[in-house]
Amino acid sequence: MVYYQPAALDRTFAALADPTRRALVAQLSERESVSVSELAKPFPMSLPAVMKHLDVLSDAGLITREKIGRTVACRLRAEPMREANEWLERYQRFWSESLDRLAAYLEDDPCKPTQPSSQASPSAAASKPHPSGSTARGPNPRK
């Protein structure tokens, strides 16, 4: 059995809950190292706002930052996402197995509804269709 550190999982899921941070992670997954200013370009927010998002990702262990001269480069660190994925896969297996058991039960159900008979019920013969309560459409006053 795999044991997870709840605090680490909480930080990972909290960091990935924000769409801006997910977009930053997606950018980092495409390249090995990206400067903070390059990461910030596609977003309609200030550089300090992007830096705050990067701080959250860094605190969750999802990225590393390295200063090279005057440039800060970020790299993706995917280990916390692997642990989160393993946690999610455990529940995926649970639901898949549960749904498979439900499907098998429904296929083997001895109380399946029978096919409707070709004969109408006796009460259907006495029933008459009710006339429609509405009349023909008139002119539309909203035009």
N, C-alpha and C positions, 0 to 999 in steps of 0.2 A: 504494500500500500504506500502511496506517495503522501507525504505530509507537507502541507503548505503553511507558510508563515502568513497568518491572516493580515497583519499590518502591511506586508509587502504587496499582497494581492489587492488590498484596499487602495493603496497608493497607485498601483498599476491601473486598476479600473477607474479610479477617480481622474487620473491623468488622461486616460483615453476617452473619457466621457465627453470631453469638449471637442467640437468639430474642428476648431482651429488647431488644436494640438494633434488631432488625428491627421490633418492635412500636413502639418510639419513633419510628423513621423513618415508619412507617405513620401514627402520630398527626400527625406534622409534615406529612405529605403532604395531610392533610385541611384544615389551617388554615395561614394565612400565617405567624403568629407565635404561639408558645405559651410560657407561663412555665414555668420548671423545676418549680415546685410543682404546676402543672396536669398536666405530663407525668408526674410521679411518682405521682399519685393512684391510677391503676389497678393499680399494682404492689405486691405484698406484700413490700416491702423498704424499707430506710431511705432517706432523702433523700441521704445521702452515697453510698450504693451506686448510686443513679440517676445522681448526678453523675459517678461514675467511668465509667459507661456513656456518658454524654454527652461525657466527655473523649476516649474512644476514637473516637466518631463525629466529634468536632471535629478530632482529630489526623489522621483519614482524609480530612478536608475535606468530610465529608457534611453538616455543620451549621455554622451560624454562631451566635454568641451576642452579645447586645447588652444592656448594662445600662441600664435605664431607671428612674432613681430607685433604689429598693431592690429592684426586680424584675429578674431576668435572663430575657430572652426568647430563645427559640431559633427558628431558621428552617432549613428544609431547603435544602441546596445540592446539587442533583442531578447536577451535572457529572461527578463521579467515577463515579456509577452509569451515566451514559451511556457513558463509556469502557469500563466493565466489560461493559455490554450489547453494545457493538460487538465486544469480544473474544469474548464468548460466541456472538454471531451468526456469527462466522467459523467456529467449530467446529460450529454447527448446520448451516451450509451444507455443510461437509465431510461430516457424517454423513448429511444428507438426500441429497446426491449419491451417496454410497457405497451407501446403501440403495436408491436408485432404480436404480443399476446392478445391484445384486443382484437386485432384482425383475425387471428386464428380462432378465437372464441366466436366471433360473428360468423365466420365461415362454417363452423361446426355447430352452430346454434340449432338445437332440436325444435325450437319454437319459431322457426322461420314462418313468415306469413305465407299463406297458400295463395295460389293464383286465383284471381277473382273468377267466379263461375260465370258461364255464359247466360244463365237465366237471371232475369231481373227479380228483385225481391217483390213479395206481394204488395208491399206498401208503395212501391214505385208505380204500379199500375194505377193507383188511385190519385197520385199526385198530378197536378196540372202546373204548367209553367206560369209564373206570375207575369203580368204585363209590366213593361218598363214604366216607371213613374215619371220619367222625364219626357219632354216634348222635343220637337225638332229645334235645332239651334236657330236663334234669331240674330239680328245684326249685332256686331260687337260695338258697344258704346265707347270703348276706350280708344278707338282709332282716331 
